[in-house]
C-alpha cells in the first residue's frame, strides 16, 4: 500500500504518491495547495475516498457535542431546574 498526499485547487483534488516529488512540484506550480492529510491506501481512488471521509468528519465534528455526554451534562440540570419551577 502506498502513502498518498493531496493537493487542492478550488474544488479539484488530486492524490499523489508521497514519493512523486516531480508531480507534487508540478501541481504546486499550477496553483494547487498541499493539504495536511496523508493517507495509506492501495490506489489513488481509495485514497481520494478516504480523504473525502476525513473532510466530511471535520464538517460534522463541531456538532458532535450535541449527541454526547456534554449535551446531557448540560441539559439534565436545565430540565431539573424547569421541573423544580413547576413543582413549587
Secondary structure by P-SEA (a helix, b strand, c coil): cbbbbbbbcccbbbbccccaaaaaaaaaaaccccccbbbbcccaaaaaaaaaaaaaaaaaccccccccaaaaaaaaaaaaaaaaaaac
